[in-house]
Amino acid sequence: METNRLTLEIFAKEEFELFHAINTNEFVRIYLWDNEVVQLSLSKEIVEESNKRYQTEKWGLWKIILTKNKECVGYVGLWYFFDENQPQLLYALLPEYTGKGYATEASMKIIEYVFEKLNFDYISASLDKPNSKSINVCEKLGMERVNEQIIEGKPILFYKRFREKKCTQQRLKCS
């Protein structure tokens, strides 16, 4: 999949070390992994599971690659969290690539994919309440906060966007 500035590619099974490097970055793991260092074996399992899901269900985790220089800056995709009925939107960017609109651009492409190719009625996301950057991304994507829960002692926000809501990627205006 491609956007104006990005190429999204499913992680190949042998790319688990790249996935691991992203997830062990201190900035990434603060919210995504509750600041715990992920073991390499878990990274390998997740990439393998992503590949299986993509083969059978056409969703998983995609690398976010800058089209201009082929550099991997993070990942975006769908994954199960909190006993949801369908996978949630998920993304991670290395710190030097935040604030440039990449998370929003990549996530918008996934939302488009979810509605047009997977035929989901909605997409959801959950995030730590202190994660203000991700709150901003969800709002730019036209997602609405639908719930807040304390899970394992931490406030978690839940966002959702239904298929009917249309956004234009260039201006991210939703109606």
C-alpha positions in Angstrom: 0.0 0.0 0.0 1.2 3.5 -0.7 0.4 7.1 0.3 1.9 10.3 -0.9 5.0 9.9 1.2 4.9 6.4 2.6 5.0 2.7 1.5 3.4 0.2 3.8 4.7 -3.4 3.6 3.8 -6.4 5.8 6.8 -7.5 7.9 8.4 -10.6 6.4 9.0 -13.4 8.9 12.8 -12.8 8.8 12.3 -9.1 9.7 11.5 -9.8 13.4 14.8 -8.1 14.5 13.7 -4.9 12.8 10.3 -5.1 14.6 12.2 -5.8 17.8 14.5 -2.8 17.3 11.5 -0.5 16.9 9.7 -1.9 20.0 12.8 -1.7 22.3 13.2 1.9 21.5 12.6 3.8 24.8 10.2 6.2 23.2 8.1 3.5 21.6 7.9 1.2 24.5 6.8 3.8 27.0 3.1 3.5 25.9 3.1 0.5 23.7 4.8 -1.9 26.1 4.2 -0.1 29.4 8.0 0.7 29.3 9.0 -3.0 29.5 11.7 -4.2 27.3 10.3 -6.8 24.8 12.2 -10.0 24.5 13.4 -10.9 21.0 11.5 -14.2 21.1 8.2 -12.3 21.6 9.0 -10.0 18.7 9.6 -13.1 16.5 6.3 -14.6 17.7 4.4 -11.4 16.9 5.9 -11.1 13.4 5.1 -14.7 12.7 1.5 -14.2 14.0 1.2 -11.1 11.8 2.2 -13.1 8.8 -0.3 -15.9 9.6 -3.1 -13.3 10.1 -2.2 -11.6 6.8 -2.3 -15.0 4.9 -5.7 -16.0 6.4 -7.5 -12.7 7.2 -5.6 -10.1 5.1 -4.5 -7.9 8.1 -1.4 -7.7 10.3 1.4 -5.3 10.9 2.9 -3.2 8.1 6.3 -1.4 8.1 6.1 2.3 7.5 8.7 3.1 4.9 9.6 6.6 3.7 9.1 6.4 -0.1 11.9 8.9 -0.8 14.7 7.0 0.9 13.3 3.5 1.7 13.9 4.1 5.4 11.7 2.2 7.9 10.4 4.7 10.5 8.0 2.5 12.4 4.9 0.3 11.8 1.1 0.4 11.6 -1.6 -2.2 11.4 -4.2 -4.1 13.2 -4.0 -6.3 16.3 -6.2 -7.7 19.0 -6.3 -6.0 22.4 -8.6 -6.2 25.4 -10.9 -8.9 24.2 -12.3 -6.8 21.4 -14.4 -8.5 18.7 -12.0 -7.4 15.9 -8.5 -6.1 15.7 -7.7 -2.5 16.7 -5.6 0.1 14.9 -2.1 0.2 16.1 1.0 2.2 15.2 4.5 3.0 16.4 7.0 5.5 15.2 10.6 6.1 16.1 10.9 9.4 17.9 12.8 11.3 15.2 9.9 10.7 12.9 7.0 12.0 15.1 5.4 15.3 14.5 5.6 15.0 10.7 2.2 13.5 10.0 3.4 10.0 9.3 1.3 8.3 11.9 -1.8 10.0 10.7 -1.0 9.3 7.0 -0.2 5.6 7.6 -3.2 5.2 9.9 -5.5 6.8 7.4 -4.4 4.3 4.7 -5.1 1.4 7.1 -8.6 2.9 7.9 -9.3 3.1 4.1 -8.1 -0.6 3.8 -10.2 -1.7 6.7 -13.4 -0.2 5.2 -12.8 -0.9 1.5 -11.0 -4.2 1.5 -11.8 -5.9 4.8 -15.4 -4.6 4.9 -15.3 -3.8 8.7 -18.2 -1.6 10.0 -15.9 0.2 12.3 -12.3 0.6 13.5 -11.2 1.1 17.0 -8.1 2.0 18.9 -7.1 2.1 22.6 -4.3 4.1 24.1 -2.9 5.3 27.4 -4.6 8.5 28.6 -1.3 10.4 29.0 -0.4 9.7 25.4 -1.5 13.1 24.0 0.2 12.6 20.6 -1.9 9.5 19.9 -5.0 11.2 21.2 -4.4 13.9 18.5 -3.8 11.3 15.8 -7.1 9.5 16.7 -9.0 12.8 16.5 -7.4 13.8 13.2 -8.5 10.4 11.9 -12.1 11.2 12.7 -12.2 8.8 15.6 -14.4 9.6 18.6 -13.7 8.7 22.2 -16.2 6.1 23.3 -14.9 4.9 26.6 -12.4 5.2 29.4 -11.4 2.3 31.7 -8.8 1.6 34.3 -6.9 -1.5 33.2 -4.1 -2.8 35.3 -4.1 0.4 37.2 -3.7 2.6 34.2 -6.3 4.9 32.5 -7.0 3.6 28.9 -9.0 5.6 26.3 -11.0 3.8 23.7 -11.7 5.4 20.3 -13.9 4.3 17.4 -14.8 5.4 13.9 -17.6 4.0 11.9 -17.5 3.3 8.2 -20.0 6.1 7.4 -17.6 8.9 8.5 -15.7 10.2 5.4 -12.4 12.1 5.7 -10.3 13.6 3.0 -6.7 12.7 3.5 -5.3 16.0 2.3 -7.1 18.1 4.9 -8.4 15.4 7.3 -11.7 17.1 7.4 -14.4 14.6 8.4 -18.2 14.6 8.0 
